[in-house]
Amino acid sequence: MANGFRALILGDVVGQSGCRAVLLGLHGLIRKHSADVVIVNGENAIDGFGITPDIASQIFKAGAHVITTGNHVWQKAEILPYLDSEEHILRPANYPSGVAGHGSCTVTVHGVQVGVLNLQGRVRMWSIDCPFRKAKEMVRKLRQETKIIILDFHAEATEEKEALACYLDGDVSAIVGTHTHTQTADERIFSKGTAYITDLGMSGPRSSVIGFDPQIGIQRALTQMPLKNEVSNNPSFLRGVVVDIDPATGKALAITRIREESVV
């Protein structure tokens, strides 16, 4: 973009199929959309639950500048030291103090500094610290370094996501929802300049139930038994958005959904 700064943001990477699609397709997406900074949610990369240092490193090598996560980030024990040592992989900032990792970072791309913040919702999820209060605290700190701030809000409820967007309108460049794995069609820019979408969707198997084997999903519904989900292993699609931002003000100029099919 000639007079702005463009962020490419991909939703939850799910399983081996989602990883293949991202690792093989991300460079092409970056070129196609002339993206400056790339953010990928990787919390479901390993068998649908969690991420490992090896996969995170591969996603970085594929072109991601920052990896965000969510409630499943804790599933693989080997990720805990990595969350402390790698500043550009985030876990939700509103977990209580003392847990591994950090919830925000800054990255400089093409001479432009970008702040990235990761938060987790509380409606129909674990009741952790308040994401609204934590957001205000973290945004104040990030705005001392940059006007461009992108927030991944990993949450279940549309109401909670929209409320946070209204609360932070004008304070951040973009708020993108993750977690539900289904891309919504409500992308827009709020009155004070914050871009928003309720959910980016997933980067994962096309023929699936939110990334998992449909037959298991059907049996879970029919029997109400706690059957273990297994990730489908068929070609994936890539879902997310590109957001154009004015680097001088941090205001969003445009937001466009991404819906790409993968052959792997």
Buried (B, 14 or more C-beta within 10 A) or exposed (E): BEEBBBBBBBBBBBBBBBBBBBBEBBEEBBEEBEBBBBBBBBBBBBBBBBBBBEBBBBBBEBBBBBBBBBBBBBBBEEBBEBBEEBBBBBBBBBBEEEBBBBBBBBBEBEEBBBBBBBBBBBEEBEEBBEBBEBBEEBBEEBBEEBBBBBBBBBBBBBEBBBBBBBBBBEBBBBBBBBBBBEBBEBBEBBEEBBBBBBBBBBBBBBEBBBBBBEEBBEEBEEEEEEEEBBBBBEBBBBBBBBBBBBBEEBBBBBBBBBEBEBEE
